[in-house]
Structures are given as structure tokens and as C-alpha cells.
């Protein structure tokens, strides 16, 4: 997206990120480029070796869904990650199932499934040291990326955003 359009999208994303930061105490919200990255520690969302959302995670998912509904011109990528404990045969599908569980919870709260893509990475993208308990905890996470869809990009380019 060009400079002026990128700035318009950036301001829209700044506003959405500020709302998410305010409403989601259990997640880390960051602005990245023209998008937003939300990181959930998977201990908040899931029990160990489970892809079923914990009942305590519903409030955060509801807040995320409510914000996504206010900004329909964005798409969402939900990514699941694990630590390196266990085998890839276990971790890869677990990461995929966790991403899908978050996506399903969002669609159950009226976020259009056409806006959501899921991806599981297993243990291939660590952010922490897998030789320590703290590092493994950091690696067990779900990340949600929010980015402008084509409609928002076209509106920004036309100056109507």
C-alpha cells in the first residue's frame, strides 16, 4: 500500500490496537507494520496437551470478537505454536487444532469465517529458549494477526477510509 494510504490504514489500526490493548489484559497487543499482532500465552487459553478452549478464556475471545466486528474491513490469521516437548507428530496437529479452536470461537461470536485463516507451526517458530521452563512457556502460544483486507486498502487508496 502506498505512503498516504498506508498512513490511513496505520491510523485505523492504531485505533483498533488501542481498543484491544485496553480490553484484553491477558494478551500482548503489538502494532506490527500495517497490522496488529495479539499473543495469547496458551496456558491462558488451553490446558496442557488440549485444544479445547478453557472456560476462563471466553472473556478474552469475546472481547477480541467484539473488536473484530467493529472493524469488518480486516482479515485475521490465527497461528498456533507449541514448545519442543513431545514429537512433531503430536505438536504439529496440536498447534493446528488450537488455532482452529480460536477461529471457531470467533466465528461462533459472529466474526465471518471468510475473514479468518488458521495455521499451525508446531515447535518450528520458538520465541523463547526451549531448554528452560520459561522459554517453553513463551513458545506455547496462539498469535492472532489482524491486517487490512482489500476493501480497506482500496478505501485508503481512494482517500475514503
Chimera marker file (.cmm) of the C-alpha trace (Angstrom):
<marker_set name="trace">
<marker id="1" x="0.000" y="0.000" z="0.000" r="1" g="1" b="0" radius="0.5"/>
<marker id="2" x="1.324" y="3.467" z="-0.895" r="1" g="1" b="0" radius="0.5"/>
<marker id="3" x="2.510" y="6.112" z="1.583" r="1" g="1" b="0" radius="0.5"/>
<marker id="4" x="-0.707" y="8.087" z="2.080" r="1" g="1" b="0" radius="0.5"/>
<marker id="5" x="-2.929" y="5.016" z="2.002" r="1" g="1" b="0" radius="0.5"/>
<marker id="6" x="-0.537" y="3.220" z="4.335" r="1" g="1" b="0" radius="0.5"/>
<marker id="7" x="-0.755" y="6.110" z="6.792" r="1" g="1" b="0" radius="0.5"/>
<marker id="8" x="-4.571" y="5.979" z="6.726" r="1" g="1" b="0" radius="0.5"/>
<marker id="9" x="-4.537" y="2.226" z="7.349" r="1" g="1" b="0" radius="0.5"/>
<marker id="10" x="-1.949" y="2.769" z="10.080" r="1" g="1" b="0" radius="0.5"/>
<marker id="11" x="-4.198" y="5.242" z="11.918" r="1" g="1" b="0" radius="0.5"/>
<marker id="12" x="-7.155" y="2.848" z="11.679" r="1" g="1" b="0" radius="0.5"/>
<marker id="13" x="-5.001" y="0.007" z="13.022" r="1" g="1" b="0" radius="0.5"/>
<marker id="14" x="-3.645" y="2.258" z="15.803" r="1" g="1" b="0" radius="0.5"/>
<marker id="15" x="-7.206" y="2.857" z="16.963" r="1" g="1" b="0" radius="0.5"/>
<marker id="16" x="-8.102" y="-0.833" z="16.827" r="1" g="1" b="0" radius="0.5"/>
<marker id="17" x="-4.878" y="-1.800" z="18.646" r="1" g="1" b="0" radius="0.5"/>
<marker id="18" x="-5.579" y="0.744" z="21.406" r="1" g="1" b="0" radius="0.5"/>
<marker id="19" x="-9.042" y="-0.755" z="21.950" r="1" g="1" b="0" radius="0.5"/>
<marker id="20" x="-7.644" y="-4.275" z="22.055" r="1" g="1" b="0" radius="0.5"/>
<marker id="21" x="-4.881" y="-3.249" z="24.473" r="1" g="1" b="0" radius="0.5"/>
<marker id="22" x="-7.448" y="-1.653" z="26.776" r="1" g="1" b="0" radius="0.5"/>
<marker id="23" x="-9.866" y="-4.583" z="26.668" r="1" g="1" b="0" radius="0.5"/>
<marker id="24" x="-7.550" y="-7.593" z="26.690" r="1" g="1" b="0" radius="0.5"/>
<marker id="25" x="-5.458" y="-7.679" z="29.856" r="1" g="1" b="0" radius="0.5"/>
<marker id="26" x="-4.454" y="-11.327" z="29.320" r="1" g="1" b="0" radius="0.5"/>
<marker id="27" x="-2.866" y="-10.809" z="25.910" r="1" g="1" b="0" radius="0.5"/>
<marker id="28" x="0.070" y="-8.895" z="24.471" r="1" g="1" b="0" radius="0.5"/>
<marker id="29" x="-1.058" y="-6.485" z="21.740" r="1" g="1" b="0" radius="0.5"/>
<marker id="30" x="1.519" y="-5.030" z="19.340" r="1" g="1" b="0" radius="0.5"/>
<marker id="31" x="1.363" y="-2.917" z="16.198" r="1" g="1" b="0" radius="0.5"/>
<marker id="32" x="3.474" y="-4.580" z="13.505" r="1" g="1" b="0" radius="0.5"/>
<marker id="33" x="3.817" y="-2.826" z="10.146" r="1" g="1" b="0" radius="0.5"/>
<marker id="34" x="0.307" y="-2.111" z="8.860" r="1" g="1" b="0" radius="0.5"/>
<marker id="35" x="-1.231" y="-4.750" z="11.125" r="1" g="1" b="0" radius="0.5"/>
<marker id="36" x="-1.745" y="-5.843" z="14.713" r="1" g="1" b="0" radius="0.5"/>
<marker id="37" x="-0.306" y="-8.898" z="16.469" r="1" g="1" b="0" radius="0.5"/>
<marker id="38" x="-2.001" y="-10.333" z="19.554" r="1" g="1" b="0" radius="0.5"/>
<marker id="39" x="-0.191" y="-13.027" z="21.504" r="1" g="1" b="0" radius="0.5"/>
<marker id="40" x="-2.016" y="-15.293" z="23.939" r="1" g="1" b="0" radius="0.5"/>
<marker id="41" x="0.006" y="-17.471" z="26.285" r="1" g="1" b="0" radius="0.5"/>
<marker id="42" x="-1.590" y="-20.821" z="25.540" r="1" g="1" b="0" radius="0.5"/>
<marker id="43" x="-1.762" y="-21.566" z="29.283" r="1" g="1" b="0" radius="0.5"/>
<marker id="44" x="-4.456" y="-18.882" z="29.424" r="1" g="1" b="0" radius="0.5"/>
<marker id="45" x="-6.422" y="-20.453" z="26.574" r="1" g="1" b="0" radius="0.5"/>
<marker id="46" x="-5.817" y="-24.203" z="26.880" r="1" g="1" b="0" radius="0.5"/>
<marker id="47" x="-4.961" y="-26.931" z="29.343" r="1" g="1" b="0" radius="0.5"/>
<marker id="48" x="-1.744" y="-28.868" z="28.674" r="1" g="1" b="0" radius="0.5"/>
<marker id="49" x="-1.983" y="-31.120" z="25.587" r="1" g="1" b="0" radius="0.5"/>
<marker id="50" x="-5.509" y="-29.886" z="24.868" r="1" g="1" b="0" radius="0.5"/>
<marker id="51" x="-7.013" y="-27.856" z="22.049" r="1" g="1" b="0" radius="0.5"/>
<marker id="52" x="-10.305" y="-27.221" z="23.881" r="1" g="1" b="0" radius="0.5"/>
<marker id="53" x="-10.585" y="-23.588" z="24.960" r="1" g="1" b="0" radius="0.5"/>
<marker id="54" x="-10.713" y="-23.137" z="28.728" r="1" g="1" b="0" radius="0.5"/>
<marker id="55" x="-13.897" y="-21.511" z="30.022" r="1" g="1" b="0" radius="0.5"/>
<marker id="56" x="-11.733" y="-18.750" z="31.535" r="1" g="1" b="0" radius="0.5"/>
<marker id="57" x="-10.537" y="-17.743" z="28.053" r="1" g="1" b="0" radius="0.5"/>
<marker id="58" x="-14.033" y="-16.900" z="26.810" r="1" g="1" b="0" radius="0.5"/>
<marker id="59" x="-13.897" y="-13.299" z="28.060" r="1" g="1" b="0" radius="0.5"/>
<marker id="60" x="-10.756" y="-12.544" z="26.049" r="1" g="1" b="0" radius="0.5"/>
<marker id="61" x="-12.122" y="-14.261" z="22.944" r="1" g="1" b="0" radius="0.5"/>
<marker id="62" x="-15.398" y="-12.324" z="23.314" r="1" g="1" b="0" radius="0.5"/>
<marker id="63" x="-13.526" y="-9.016" z="23.563" r="1" g="1" b="0" radius="0.5"/>
<marker id="64" x="-11.462" y="-9.880" z="20.509" r="1" g="1" b="0" radius="0.5"/>
<marker id="65" x="-14.608" y="-10.859" z="18.568" r="1" g="1" b="0" radius="0.5"/>
<marker id="66" x="-16.384" y="-7.628" z="19.570" r="1" g="1" b="0" radius="0.5"/>
<marker id="67" x="-13.470" y="-5.531" z="18.333" r="1" g="1" b="0" radius="0.5"/>
<marker id="68" x="-13.225" y="-7.508" z="15.089" r="1" g="1" b="0" radius="0.5"/>
<marker id="69" x="-16.928" y="-6.900" z="14.486" r="1" g="1" b="0" radius="0.5"/>
<marker id="70" x="-16.364" y="-3.135" z="14.805" r="1" g="1" b="0" radius="0.5"/>
<marker id="71" x="-13.651" y="-3.307" z="12.122" r="1" g="1" b="0" radius="0.5"/>
<marker id="72" x="-15.093" y="-5.540" z="9.375" r="1" g="1" b="0" radius="0.5"/>
<marker id="73" x="-12.516" y="-4.433" z="6.791" r="1" g="1" b="0" radius="0.5"/>
<marker id="74" x="-9.787" y="-6.528" z="8.369" r="1" g="1" b="0" radius="0.5"/>
<marker id="75" x="-8.760" y="-10.144" z="7.956" r="1" g="1" b="0" radius="0.5"/>
<marker id="76" x="-7.445" y="-12.394" z="10.698" r="1" g="1" b="0" radius="0.5"/>
<marker id="77" x="-4.704" y="-15.025" z="10.742" r="1" g="1" b="0" radius="0.5"/>
<marker id="78" x="-4.736" y="-17.313" z="13.802" r="1" g="1" b="0" radius="0.5"/>
<marker id="79" x="-1.450" y="-19.146" z="14.379" r="1" g="1" b="0" radius="0.5"/>
<marker id="80" x="-0.848" y="-21.942" z="16.871" r="1" g="1" b="0" radius="0.5"/>
<marker id="81" x="2.595" y="-22.708" z="18.335" r="1" g="1" b="0" radius="0.5"/>
<marker id="82" x="3.976" y="-25.288" z="20.758" r="1" g="1" b="0" radius="0.5"/>
<marker id="83" x="7.210" y="-25.844" z="22.646" r="1" g="1" b="0" radius="0.5"/>
<marker id="84" x="9.518" y="-28.690" z="21.598" r="1" g="1" b="0" radius="0.5"/>
<marker id="85" x="8.373" y="-31.096" z="24.309" r="1" g="1" b="0" radius="0.5"/>
<marker id="86" x="6.997" y="-34.180" z="22.604" r="1" g="1" b="0" radius="0.5"/>
<marker id="87" x="7.206" y="-35.082" z="18.950" r="1" g="1" b="0" radius="0.5"/>
<marker id="88" x="6.280" y="-33.188" z="15.805" r="1" g="1" b="0" radius="0.5"/>
<marker id="89" x="3.626" y="-35.856" z="15.252" r="1" g="1" b="0" radius="0.5"/>
<marker id="90" x="1.902" y="-34.522" z="18.381" r="1" g="1" b="0" radius="0.5"/>
<marker id="91" x="2.887" y="-30.839" z="18.326" r="1" g="1" b="0" radius="0.5"/>
<marker id="92" x="2.025" y="-30.042" z="14.713" r="1" g="1" b="0" radius="0.5"/>
<marker id="93" x="-1.616" y="-31.189" z="14.868" r="1" g="1" b="0" radius="0.5"/>
<marker id="94" x="-1.986" y="-29.716" z="18.372" r="1" g="1" b="0" radius="0.5"/>
<marker id="95" x="-0.881" y="-26.296" z="17.102" r="1" g="1" b="0" radius="0.5"/>
<marker id="96" x="-3.299" y="-26.556" z="14.165" r="1" g="1" b="0" radius="0.5"/>
<marker id="97" x="-6.173" y="-27.629" z="16.418" r="1" g="1" b="0" radius="0.5"/>
<marker id="98" x="-5.523" y="-24.774" z="18.855" r="1" g="1" b="0" radius="0.5"/>
<marker id="99" x="-5.548" y="-22.225" z="16.031" r="1" g="1" b="0" radius="0.5"/>
<marker id="100" x="-8.789" y="-23.738" z="14.750" r="1" g="1" b="0" radius="0.5"/>
<marker id="101" x="-10.352" y="-23.646" z="18.244" r="1" g="1" b="0" radius="0.5"/>
<marker id="102" x="-9.720" y="-19.900" z="18.489" r="1" g="1" b="0" radius="0.5"/>
<marker id="103" x="-11.047" y="-19.375" z="14.944" r="1" g="1" b="0" radius="0.5"/>
<marker id="104" x="-14.167" y="-21.416" z="15.723" r="1" g="1" b="0" radius="0.5"/>
<marker id="105" x="-14.791" y="-19.413" z="18.896" r="1" g="1" b="0" radius="0.5"/>
<marker id="106" x="-14.559" y="-16.186" z="16.880" r="1" g="1" b="0" radius="0.5"/>
<marker id="107" x="-16.973" y="-17.433" z="14.216" r="1" g="1" b="0" radius="0.5"/>
<marker id="108" x="-19.354" y="-18.587" z="16.952" r="1" g="1" b="0" radius="0.5"/>
<marker id="109" x="-19.417" y="-14.937" z="18.016" r="1" g="1" b="0" radius="0.5"/>
<marker id="110" x="-20.376" y="-13.666" z="14.563" r="1" g="1" b="0" radius="0.5"/>
<marker id="111" x="-16.962" y="-12.977" z="13.051" r="1" g="1" b="0" radius="0.5"/>
<marker id="112" x="-17.286" y="-14.094" z="9.424" r="1" g="1" b="0" radius="0.5"/>
<marker id="113" x="-15.311" y="-17.266" z="8.751" r="1" g="1" b="0" radius="0.5"/>
<marker id="114" x="-14.315" y="-15.812" z="5.367" r="1" g="1" b="0" radius="0.5"/>
<marker id="115" x="-12.139" y="-13.299" z="7.260" r="1" g="1" b="0" radius="0.5"/>
<marker id="116" x="-10.218" y="-15.961" z="9.204" r="1" g="1" b="0" radius="0.5"/>
<marker id="117" x="-7.295" y="-18.161" z="8.185" r="1" g="1" b="0" radius="0.5"/>
<marker id="118" x="-5.579" y="-20.621" z="10.529" r="1" g="1" b="0" radius="0.5"/>
<marker id="119" x="-2.065" y="-22.048" z="10.555" r="1" g="1" b="0" radius="0.5"/>
<marker id="120" x="-0.265" y="-24.368" z="12.940" r="1" g="1" b="0" radius="0.5"/>
<marker id="121" x="3.508" y="-24.189" z="13.261" r="1" g="1" b="0" radius="0.5"/>
<marker id="122" x="4.146" y="-26.824" z="15.931" r="1" g="1" b="0" radius="0.5"/>
<marker id="123" x="7.516" y="-26.105" z="17.541" r="1" g="1" b="0" radius="0.5"/>
<marker id="124" x="9.165" y="-24.605" z="14.404" r="1" g="1" b="0" radius="0.5"/>
<marker id="125" x="8.950" y="-20.922" z="15.408" r="1" g="1" b="0" radius="0.5"/>
<marker id="126" x="10.125" y="-20.590" z="19.006" r="1" g="1" b="0" radius="0.5"/>
<marker id="127" x="10.299" y="-17.150" z="20.630" r="1" g="1" b="0" radius="0.5"/>
<marker id="128" x="11.896" y="-18.485" z="23.822" r="1" g="1" b="0" radius="0.5"/>
<marker id="129" x="14.615" y="-20.926" z="24.831" r="1" g="1" b="0" radius="0.5"/>
<marker id="130" x="13.179" y="-24.449" z="24.796" r="1" g="1" b="0" radius="0.5"/>
<marker id="131" x="15.810" y="-25.566" z="27.327" r="1" g="1" b="0" radius="0.5"/>
<marker id="132" x="14.127" y="-23.539" z="30.111" r="1" g="1" b="0" radius="0.5"/>
<marker id="133" x="10.636" y="-23.756" z="31.616" r="1" g="1" b="0" radius="0.5"/>
<marker id="134" x="10.107" y="-20.024" z="30.961" r="1" g="1" b="0" radius="0.5"/>
<marker id="135" x="11.172" y="-20.369" z="27.338" r="1" g="1" b="0" radius="0.5"/>
<marker id="136" x="8.926" y="-23.352" z="26.734" r="1" g="1" b="0" radius="0.5"/>
<marker id="137" x="6.023" y="-21.416" z="28.293" r="1" g="1" b="0" radius="0.5"/>
<marker id="138" x="6.671" y="-18.495" z="25.911" r="1" g="1" b="0" radius="0.5"/>
<marker id="139" x="6.707" y="-20.887" z="22.960" r="1" g="1" b="0" radius="0.5"/>
<marker id="140" x="3.287" y="-22.345" z="23.835" r="1" g="1" b="0" radius="0.5"/>
<marker id="141" x="1.149" y="-19.581" z="22.376" r="1" g="1" b="0" radius="0.5"/>
<marker id="142" x="-1.519" y="-18.544" z="19.917" r="1" g="1" b="0" radius="0.5"/>
<marker id="143" x="-0.871" y="-15.443" z="17.839" r="1" g="1" b="0" radius="0.5"/>
<marker id="144" x="-3.607" y="-13.514" z="16.075" r="1" g="1" b="0" radius="0.5"/>
<marker id="145" x="-2.599" y="-11.223" z="13.228" r="1" g="1" b="0" radius="0.5"/>
<marker id="146" x="-5.087" y="-8.587" z="12.095" r="1" g="1" b="0" radius="0.5"/>
<marker id="147" x="-4.472" y="-6.883" z="8.775" r="1" g="1" b="0" radius="0.5"/>
<marker id="148" x="-6.282" y="-4.744" z="6.205" r="1" g="1" b="0" radius="0.5"/>
<marker id="149" x="-8.399" y="-6.575" z="3.650" r="1" g="1" b="0" radius="0.5"/>
<marker id="150" x="-8.716" y="-5.481" z="0.034" r="1" g="1" b="0" radius="0.5"/>
<marker id="151" x="-11.765" y="-3.298" z="0.762" r="1" g="1" b="0" radius="0.5"/>
<marker id="152" x="-9.840" y="-1.279" z="3.375" r="1" g="1" b="0" radius="0.5"/>
<marker id="153" x="-6.819" y="-0.967" z="1.065" r="1" g="1" b="0" radius="0.5"/>
<marker id="154" x="-8.986" y="0.308" z="-1.801" r="1" g="1" b="0" radius="0.5"/>
<marker id="155" x="-10.766" y="2.786" z="0.500" r="1" g="1" b="0" radius="0.5"/>
<marker id="156" x="-7.413" y="4.057" z="1.769" r="1" g="1" b="0" radius="0.5"/>
<marker id="157" x="-6.079" y="4.429" z="-1.777" r="1" g="1" b="0" radius="0.5"/>
<marker id="158" x="-9.238" y="6.334" z="-2.739" r="1" g="1" b="0" radius="0.5"/>
<marker id="159" x="-8.938" y="8.553" z="0.349" r="1" g="1" b="0" radius="0.5"/>
<marker id="160" x="-12.329" y="7.411" z="1.704" r="1" g="1" b="0" radius="0.5"/>
<marker id="161" x="-11.117" y="5.468" z="4.753" r="1" g="1" b="0" radius="0.5"/>
<link id1="1" id2="2" r="1" g="1" b="0" radius="0.2"/>
<link id1="2" id2="3" r="1" g="1" b="0" radius="0.2"/>
<link id1="3" id2="4" r="1" g="1" b="0" radius="0.2"/>
<link id1="4" id2="5" r="1" g="1" b="0" radius="0.2"/>
<link id1="5" id2="6" r="1" g="1" b="0" radius="0.2"/>
<link id1="6" id2="7" r="1" g="1" b="0" radius="0.2"/>
<link id1="7" id2="8" r="1" g="1" b="0" radius="0.2"/>
<link id1="8" id2="9" r="1" g="1" b="0" radius="0.2"/>
<link id1="9" id2="10" r="1" g="1" b="0" radius="0.2"/>
<link id1="10" id2="11" r="1" g="1" b="0" radius="0.2"/>
<link id1="11" id2="12" r="1" g="1" b="0" radius="0.2"/>
<link id1="12" id2="13" r="1" g="1" b="0" radius="0.2"/>
<link id1="13" id2="14" r="1" g="1" b="0" radius="0.2"/>
<link id1="14" id2="15" r="1" g="1" b="0" radius="0.2"/>
<link id1="15" id2="16" r="1" g="1" b="0" radius="0.2"/>
<link id1="16" id2="17" r="1" g="1" b="0" radius="0.2"/>
<link id1="17" id2="18" r="1" g="1" b="0" radius="0.2"/>
<link id1="18" id2="19" r="1" g="1" b="0" radius="0.2"/>
<link id1="19" id2="20" r="1" g="1" b="0" radius="0.2"/>
<link id1="20" id2="21" r="1" g="1" b="0" radius="0.2"/>
<link id1="21" id2="22" r="1" g="1" b="0" radius="0.2"/>
<link id1="22" id2="23" r="1" g="1" b="0" radius="0.2"/>
<link id1="23" id2="24" r="1" g="1" b="0" radius="0.2"/>
<link id1="24" id2="25" r="1" g="1" b="0" radius="0.2"/>
<link id1="25" id2="26" r="1" g="1" b="0" radius="0.2"/>
<link id1="26" id2="27" r="1" g="1" b="0" radius="0.2"/>
<link id1="27" id2="28" r="1" g="1" b="0" radius="0.2"/>
<link id1="28" id2="29" r="1" g="1" b="0" radius="0.2"/>
<link id1="29" id2="30" r="1" g="1" b="0" radius="0.2"/>
<link id1="30" id2="31" r="1" g="1" b="0" radius="0.2"/>
<link id1="31" id2="32" r="1" g="1" b="0" radius="0.2"/>
<link id1="32" id2="33" r="1" g="1" b="0" radius="0.2"/>
<link id1="33" id2="34" r="1" g="1" b="0" radius="0.2"/>
<link id1="34" id2="35" r="1" g="1" b="0" radius="0.2"/>
<link id1="35" id2="36" r="1" g="1" b="0" radius="0.2"/>
<link id1="36" id2="37" r="1" g="1" b="0" radius="0.2"/>
<link id1="37" id2="38" r="1" g="1" b="0" radius="0.2"/>
<link id1="38" id2="39" r="1" g="1" b="0" radius="0.2"/>
<link id1="39" id2="40" r="1" g="1" b="0" radius="0.2"/>
<link id1="40" id2="41" r="1" g="1" b="0" radius="0.2"/>
<link id1="41" id2="42" r="1" g="1" b="0" radius="0.2"/>
<link id1="42" id2="43" r="1" g="1" b="0" radius="0.2"/>
<link id1="43" id2="44" r="1" g="1" b="0" radius="0.2"/>
<link id1="44" id2="45" r="1" g="1" b="0" radius="0.2"/>
<link id1="45" id2="46" r="1" g="1" b="0" radius="0.2"/>
<link id1="46" id2="47" r="1" g="1" b="0" radius="0.2"/>
<link id1="47" id2="48" r="1" g="1" b="0" radius="0.2"/>
<link id1="48" id2="49" r="1" g="1" b="0" radius="0.2"/>
<link id1="49" id2="50" r="1" g="1" b="0" radius="0.2"/>
<link id1="50" id2="51" r="1" g="1" b="0" radius="0.2"/>
<link id1="51" id2="52" r="1" g="1" b="0" radius="0.2"/>
<link id1="52" id2="53" r="1" g="1" b="0" radius="0.2"/>
<link id1="53" id2="54" r="1" g="1" b="0" radius="0.2"/>
<link id1="54" id2="55" r="1" g="1" b="0" radius="0.2"/>
<link id1="55" id2="56" r="1" g="1" b="0" radius="0.2"/>
<link id1="56" id2="57" r="1" g="1" b="0" radius="0.2"/>
<link id1="57" id2="58" r="1" g="1" b="0" radius="0.2"/>
<link id1="58" id2="59" r="1" g="1" b="0" radius="0.2"/>
<link id1="59" id2="60" r="1" g="1" b="0" radius="0.2"/>
<link id1="60" id2="61" r="1" g="1" b="0" radius="0.2"/>
<link id1="61" id2="62" r="1" g="1" b="0" radius="0.2"/>
<link id1="62" id2="63" r="1" g="1" b="0" radius="0.2"/>
<link id1="63" id2="64" r="1" g="1" b="0" radius="0.2"/>
<link id1="64" id2="65" r="1" g="1" b="0" radius="0.2"/>
<link id1="65" id2="66" r="1" g="1" b="0" radius="0.2"/>
<link id1="66" id2="67" r="1" g="1" b="0" radius="0.2"/>
<link id1="67" id2="68" r="1" g="1" b="0" radius="0.2"/>
<link id1="68" id2="69" r="1" g="1" b="0" radius="0.2"/>
<link id1="69" id2="70" r="1" g="1" b="0" radius="0.2"/>
<link id1="70" id2="71" r="1" g="1" b="0" radius="0.2"/>
<link id1="71" id2="72" r="1" g="1" b="0" radius="0.2"/>
<link id1="72" id2="73" r="1" g="1" b="0" radius="0.2"/>
<link id1="73" id2="74" r="1" g="1" b="0" radius="0.2"/>
<link id1="74" id2="75" r="1" g="1" b="0" radius="0.2"/>
<link id1="75" id2="76" r="1" g="1" b="0" radius="0.2"/>
<link id1="76" id2="77" r="1" g="1" b="0" radius="0.2"/>
<link id1="77" id2="78" r="1" g="1" b="0" radius="0.2"/>
<link id1="78" id2="79" r="1" g="1" b="0" radius="0.2"/>
<link id1="79" id2="80" r="1" g="1" b="0" radius="0.2"/>
<link id1="80" id2="81" r="1" g="1" b="0" radius="0.2"/>
<link id1="81" id2="82" r="1" g="1" b="0" radius="0.2"/>
<link id1="82" id2="83" r="1" g="1" b="0" radius="0.2"/>
<link id1="83" id2="84" r="1" g="1" b="0" radius="0.2"/>
<link id1="84" id2="85" r="1" g="1" b="0" radius="0.2"/>
<link id1="85" id2="86" r="1" g="1" b="0" radius="0.2"/>
<link id1="86" id2="87" r="1" g="1" b="0" radius="0.2"/>
<link id1="87" id2="88" r="1" g="1" b="0" radius="0.2"/>
<link id1="88" id2="89" r="1" g="1" b="0" radius="0.2"/>
<link id1="89" id2="90" r="1" g="1" b="0" radius="0.2"/>
<link id1="90" id2="91" r="1" g="1" b="0" radius="0.2"/>
<link id1="91" id2="92" r="1" g="1" b="0" radius="0.2"/>
<link id1="92" id2="93" r="1" g="1" b="0" radius="0.2"/>
<link id1="93" id2="94" r="1" g="1" b="0" radius="0.2"/>
<link id1="94" id2="95" r="1" g="1" b="0" radius="0.2"/>
<link id1="95" id2="96" r="1" g="1" b="0" radius="0.2"/>
<link id1="96" id2="97" r="1" g="1" b="0" radius="0.2"/>
<link id1="97" id2="98" r="1" g="1" b="0" radius="0.2"/>
<link id1="98" id2="99" r="1" g="1" b="0" radius="0.2"/>
<link id1="99" id2="100" r="1" g="1" b="0" radius="0.2"/>
<link id1="100" id2="101" r="1" g="1" b="0" radius="0.2"/>
<link id1="101" id2="102" r="1" g="1" b="0" radius="0.2"/>
<link id1="102" id2="103" r="1" g="1" b="0" radius="0.2"/>
<link id1="103" id2="104" r="1" g="1" b="0" radius="0.2"/>
<link id1="104" id2="105" r="1" g="1" b="0" radius="0.2"/>
<link id1="105" id2="106" r="1" g="1" b="0" radius="0.2"/>
<link id1="106" id2="107" r="1" g="1" b="0" radius="0.2"/>
<link id1="107" id2="108" r="1" g="1" b="0" radius="0.2"/>
<link id1="108" id2="109" r="1" g="1" b="0" radius="0.2"/>
<link id1="109" id2="110" r="1" g="1" b="0" radius="0.2"/>
<link id1="110" id2="111" r="1" g="1" b="0" radius="0.2"/>
<link id1="111" id2="112" r="1" g="1" b="0" radius="0.2"/>
<link id1="112" id2="113" r="1" g="1" b="0" radius="0.2"/>
<link id1="113" id2="114" r="1" g="1" b="0" radius="0.2"/>
<link id1="114" id2="115" r="1" g="1" b="0" radius="0.2"/>
<link id1="115" id2="116" r="1" g="1" b="0" radius="0.2"/>
<link id1="116" id2="117" r="1" g="1" b="0" radius="0.2"/>
<link id1="117" id2="118" r="1" g="1" b="0" radius="0.2"/>
<link id1="118" id2="119" r="1" g="1" b="0" radius="0.2"/>
<link id1="119" id2="120" r="1" g="1" b="0" radius="0.2"/>
<link id1="120" id2="121" r="1" g="1" b="0" radius="0.2"/>
<link id1="121" id2="122" r="1" g="1" b="0" radius="0.2"/>
<link id1="122" id2="123" r="1" g="1" b="0" radius="0.2"/>
<link id1="123" id2="124" r="1" g="1" b="0" radius="0.2"/>
<link id1="124" id2="125" r="1" g="1" b="0" radius="0.2"/>
<link id1="125" id2="126" r="1" g="1" b="0" radius="0.2"/>
<link id1="126" id2="127" r="1" g="1" b="0" radius="0.2"/>
<link id1="127" id2="128" r="1" g="1" b="0" radius="0.2"/>
<link id1="128" id2="129" r="1" g="1" b="0" radius="0.2"/>
<link id1="129" id2="130" r="1" g="1" b="0" radius="0.2"/>
<link id1="130" id2="131" r="1" g="1" b="0" radius="0.2"/>
<link id1="131" id2="132" r="1" g="1" b="0" radius="0.2"/>
<link id1="132" id2="133" r="1" g="1" b="0" radius="0.2"/>
<link id1="133" id2="134" r="1" g="1" b="0" radius="0.2"/>
<link id1="134" id2="135" r="1" g="1" b="0" radius="0.2"/>
<link id1="135" id2="136" r="1" g="1" b="0" radius="0.2"/>
<link id1="136" id2="137" r="1" g="1" b="0" radius="0.2"/>
<link id1="137" id2="138" r="1" g="1" b="0" radius="0.2"/>
<link id1="138" id2="139" r="1" g="1" b="0" radius="0.2"/>
<link id1="139" id2="140" r="1" g="1" b="0" radius="0.2"/>
<link id1="140" id2="141" r="1" g="1" b="0" radius="0.2"/>
<link id1="141" id2="142" r="1" g="1" b="0" radius="0.2"/>
<link id1="142" id2="143" r="1" g="1" b="0" radius="0.2"/>
<link id1="143" id2="144" r="1" g="1" b="0" radius="0.2"/>
<link id1="144" id2="145" r="1" g="1" b="0" radius="0.2"/>
<link id1="145" id2="146" r="1" g="1" b="0" radius="0.2"/>
<link id1="146" id2="147" r="1" g="1" b="0" radius="0.2"/>
<link id1="147" id2="148" r="1" g="1" b="0" radius="0.2"/>
<link id1="148" id2="149" r="1" g="1" b="0" radius="0.2"/>
<link id1="149" id2="150" r="1" g="1" b="0" radius="0.2"/>
<link id1="150" id2="151" r="1" g="1" b="0" radius="0.2"/>
<link id1="151" id2="152" r="1" g="1" b="0" radius="0.2"/>
<link id1="152" id2="153" r="1" g="1" b="0" radius="0.2"/>
<link id1="153" id2="154" r="1" g="1" b="0" radius="0.2"/>
<link id1="154" id2="155" r="1" g="1" b="0" radius="0.2"/>
<link id1="155" id2="156" r="1" g="1" b="0" radius="0.2"/>
<link id1="156" id2="157" r="1" g="1" b="0" radius="0.2"/>
<link id1="157" id2="158" r="1" g="1" b="0" radius="0.2"/>
<link id1="158" id2="159" r="1" g="1" b="0" radius="0.2"/>
<link id1="159" id2="160" r="1" g="1" b="0" radius="0.2"/>
<link id1="160" id2="161" r="1" g="1" b="0" radius="0.2"/>
</marker_set>
